[in-house]
Amino acid sequence: MAGKIIIDAERCKGCGLCVTACPKNDIVISNRSNKAGYFPAQPVNKNDCTGCAMCAIICPDAVIEVFCESKARRGAEQKGKPKLIKEKA
């Protein structure tokens, strides 16, 4: 499974819990502050995310969205041909 996270930087308070929860160490605290003066978390390399959602689960402010996609689905999208499911009659 491949994953992708989106962190709402304006709502993130930079507590760092997601940084410690990420098994791939793919989240860091930004060196730029948001409008509220907090230093929010940000993903390092979007290709390393596994989609485990540990960061979103531990986030006290629920500012992290996790999207994951299976290898089979990515392969179908790359070929440009959608796979149809045949229903049993």
DRENPA-3360 file (N, C-alpha, C; in nm, 2 decimals, always signed):
BEGIN
1 = MAGKIIID = +0.08/-0.12/+0.00/+0.00/+0.00/+0.00/+0.09/+0.12/+0.00 ~ +0.05/+0.22/-0.08/+0.12/+0.35/-0.08/+0.02/+0.45/-0.02 ~ +0.08/+0.55/+0.05/+0.00/+0.64/+0.11/+0.04/+0.79/+0.09 ~ -0.05/+0.88/+0.13/-0.02/+1.02/+0.12/-0.09/+1.09/+0.24 ~ -0.02/+1.18/+0.30/-0.09/+1.26/+0.40/-0.10/+1.40/+0.37 ~ -0.20/+1.47/+0.42/-0.22/+1.61/+0.40/-0.24/+1.67/+0.54 ~ -0.15/+1.76/+0.58/-0.16/+1.82/+0.71/-0.21/+1.97/+0.70 ~ -0.31/+2.00/+0.77/-0.37/+2.14/+0.76/-0.27/+2.22/+0.85;
9 = AERCKGCG = -0.18/+2.29/+0.78/-0.07/+2.36/+0.85/-0.13/+2.48/+0.94 ~ -0.24/+2.54/+0.90/-0.30/+2.65/+0.97/-0.36/+2.61/+1.10 ~ -0.40/+2.48/+1.11/-0.47/+2.43/+1.23/-0.37/+2.35/+1.32 ~ -0.26/+2.31/+1.26/-0.16/+2.23/+1.34/-0.09/+2.32/+1.44 ~ -0.08/+2.26/+1.56/-0.01/+2.33/+1.67/+0.13/+2.29/+1.69 ~ +0.18/+2.19/+1.61/+0.32/+2.15/+1.62/+0.36/+2.07/+1.74 ~ +0.26/+1.99/+1.80/+0.29/+1.92/+1.92/+0.40/+1.81/+1.90 ~ +0.41/+1.76/+1.78/+0.51/+1.66/+1.75/+0.47/+1.52/+1.77;
17 = LCVTACPK = +0.35/+1.49/+1.81/+0.31/+1.35/+1.83/+0.31/+1.27/+1.71 ~ +0.27/+1.33/+1.59/+0.27/+1.26/+1.47/+0.42/+1.23/+1.42 ~ +0.51/+1.31/+1.46/+0.65/+1.29/+1.43/+0.70/+1.16/+1.49 ~ +0.66/+1.15/+1.62/+0.71/+1.03/+1.69/+0.63/+0.90/+1.65 ~ +0.51/+0.92/+1.60/+0.42/+0.80/+1.57/+0.45/+0.75/+1.43 ~ +0.51/+0.83/+1.34/+0.54/+0.78/+1.20/+0.65/+0.67/+1.20 ~ +0.61/+0.55/+1.15/+0.71/+0.44/+1.15/+0.82/+0.47/+1.04 ~ +0.80/+0.55/+0.95/+0.90/+0.58/+0.84/+0.98/+0.71/+0.87;
25 = NDIVISNR = +0.95/+0.78/+0.98/+1.01/+0.90/+1.01/+1.00/+1.00/+0.90 ~ +0.88/+1.01/+0.84/+0.85/+1.09/+0.73/+0.78/+1.22/+0.76 ~ +0.77/+1.26/+0.89/+0.71/+1.38/+0.93/+0.81/+1.46/+1.01 ~ +0.82/+1.59/+0.99/+0.90/+1.68/+1.07/+0.83/+1.80/+1.11 ~ +0.88/+1.88/+1.20/+0.83/+2.00/+1.24/+0.89/+2.11/+1.14 ~ +0.80/+2.19/+1.09/+0.85/+2.30/+0.99/+0.93/+2.40/+1.06 ~ +1.01/+2.47/+0.99/+1.09/+2.58/+1.05/+1.02/+2.72/+1.02 ~ +0.90/+2.71/+0.96/+0.82/+2.83/+0.93/+0.69/+2.82/+1.02;
33 = SNKAGYFP = +0.65/+2.93/+1.07/+0.53/+2.93/+1.16/+0.41/+2.95/+1.07 ~ +0.29/+2.91/+1.13/+0.16/+2.94/+1.06/+0.11/+3.07/+1.11 ~ -0.01/+3.11/+1.08/-0.06/+3.24/+1.12/-0.08/+3.26/+1.27 ~ -0.10/+3.15/+1.33/-0.12/+3.15/+1.48/+0.01/+3.15/+1.56 ~ +0.12/+3.14/+1.48/+0.26/+3.14/+1.55/+0.31/+3.00/+1.59 ~ +0.24/+2.90/+1.55/+0.29/+2.76/+1.58/+0.37/+2.71/+1.46 ~ +0.46/+2.62/+1.49/+0.54/+2.56/+1.39/+0.48/+2.42/+1.35 ~ +0.41/+2.41/+1.24/+0.33/+2.29/+1.21/+0.42/+2.17/+1.16;
41 = AQPVNKND = +0.36/+2.06/+1.17/+0.42/+1.94/+1.11/+0.41/+1.94/+0.96 ~ +0.50/+1.87/+0.89/+0.49/+1.86/+0.75/+0.55/+1.73/+0.70 ~ +0.50/+1.67/+0.60/+0.56/+1.55/+0.54/+0.70/+1.58/+0.48 ~ +0.79/+1.49/+0.49/+0.93/+1.50/+0.43/+0.93/+1.46/+0.29 ~ +0.89/+1.33/+0.27/+0.89/+1.27/+0.13/+0.76/+1.20/+0.11 ~ +0.68/+1.25/+0.03/+0.55/+1.20/+0.01/+0.55/+1.05/-0.04 ~ +0.66/+1.01/-0.10/+0.66/+0.88/-0.16/+0.69/+0.77/-0.05 ~ +0.74/+0.81/+0.07/+0.77/+0.71/+0.17/+0.65/+0.67/+0.26;
49 = CTGCAMCA = +0.54/+0.74/+0.25/+0.43/+0.72/+0.34/+0.37/+0.58/+0.31 ~ +0.34/+0.50/+0.41/+0.28/+0.37/+0.39/+0.12/+0.38/+0.40 ~ +0.07/+0.48/+0.45/-0.08/+0.49/+0.47/-0.13/+0.43/+0.59 ~ -0.04/+0.41/+0.69/-0.08/+0.34/+0.82/-0.17/+0.42/+0.90 ~ -0.17/+0.55/+0.89/-0.26/+0.64/+0.96/-0.23/+0.66/+1.11 ~ -0.11/+0.62/+1.15/-0.08/+0.63/+1.29/-0.07/+0.78/+1.33 ~ -0.02/+0.86/+1.23/-0.01/+1.01/+1.26/-0.15/+1.07/+1.28 ~ -0.25/+1.03/+1.20/-0.38/+1.09/+1.21/-0.45/+1.04/+1.33;
57 = IICPDAVI = -0.42/+0.91/+1.37/-0.49/+0.86/+1.49/-0.44/+0.93/+1.62 ~ -0.31/+0.96/+1.62/-0.25/+1.03/+1.74/-0.27/+1.18/+1.75 ~ -0.31/+1.24/+1.64/-0.32/+1.38/+1.63/-0.43/+1.43/+1.72 ~ -0.41/+1.51/+1.82/-0.51/+1.56/+1.91/-0.61/+1.66/+1.85 ~ -0.56/+1.73/+1.74/-0.65/+1.83/+1.67/-0.71/+1.78/+1.54 ~ -0.69/+1.66/+1.51/-0.74/+1.59/+1.39/-0.72/+1.68/+1.26 ~ -0.59/+1.72/+1.24/-0.56/+1.80/+1.12/-0.49/+1.72/+1.01 ~ -0.48/+1.59/+1.03/-0.41/+1.51/+0.93/-0.51/+1.42/+0.86;
65 = EVFCESKA = -0.50/+1.42/+0.72/-0.58/+1.33/+0.64/-0.49/+1.23/+0.58 ~ -0.53/+1.11/+0.57/-0.45/+1.00/+0.52/-0.52/+0.94/+0.40 ~ -0.45/+0.92/+0.29/-0.51/+0.86/+0.17/-0.42/+0.74/+0.14 ~ -0.47/+0.63/+0.11/-0.39/+0.51/+0.08/-0.45/+0.44/-0.05 ~ -0.37/+0.38/-0.12/-0.41/+0.32/-0.24/-0.33/+0.19/-0.26 ~ -0.39/+0.08/-0.31/-0.32/-0.04/-0.33/-0.24/-0.04/-0.45 ~ -0.15/-0.13/-0.46/-0.06/-0.14/-0.58/-0.15/-0.18/-0.70 ~ -0.24/-0.27/-0.69/-0.33/-0.31/-0.80/-0.41/-0.19/-0.86;
73 = RRGAEQKG = -0.46/-0.10/-0.77/-0.53/+0.01/-0.82/-0.44/+0.11/-0.89 ~ -0.32/+0.13/-0.84/-0.22/+0.22/-0.91/-0.19/+0.16/-1.04 ~ -0.17/+0.03/-1.05/-0.13/-0.03/-1.18/-0.25/-0.01/-1.28 ~ -0.37/-0.03/-1.24/-0.48/-0.01/-1.33/-0.49/+0.14/-1.38 ~ -0.47/+0.23/-1.29/-0.47/+0.37/-1.33/-0.36/+0.41/-1.42 ~ -0.24/+0.35/-1.40/-0.13/+0.38/-1.49/-0.16/+0.33/-1.63 ~ -0.22/+0.22/-1.65/-0.25/+0.16/-1.78/-0.36/+0.24/-1.85 ~ -0.44/+0.32/-1.77/-0.55/+0.40/-1.83/-0.67/+0.32/-1.86;
81 = KPKLIKEK = -0.68/+0.19/-1.82/-0.80/+0.11/-1.84/-0.86/+0.07/-1.71 ~ -0.98/+0.12/-1.69/-1.05/+0.08/-1.56/-1.08/-0.07/-1.56 ~ -1.07/-0.13/-1.45/-1.11/-0.27/-1.44/-1.25/-0.28/-1.40 ~ -1.32/-0.37/-1.48/-1.47/-0.39/-1.45/-1.48/-0.51/-1.37 ~ -1.58/-0.51/-1.28/-1.61/-0.62/-1.20/-1.74/-0.69/-1.25 ~ -1.72/-0.81/-1.29/-1.84/-0.88/-1.34/-1.92/-0.94/-1.23 ~ -2.05/-0.91/-1.23/-2.14/-0.96/-1.12/-2.19/-1.10/-1.16 ~ -2.20/-1.18/-1.06/-2.26/-1.32/-1.09/-2.41/-1.30/-1.11;
89 = A = -2.46/-1.37/-1.21/-2.60/-1.36/-1.24/-2.68/-1.46/-1.16;
% end
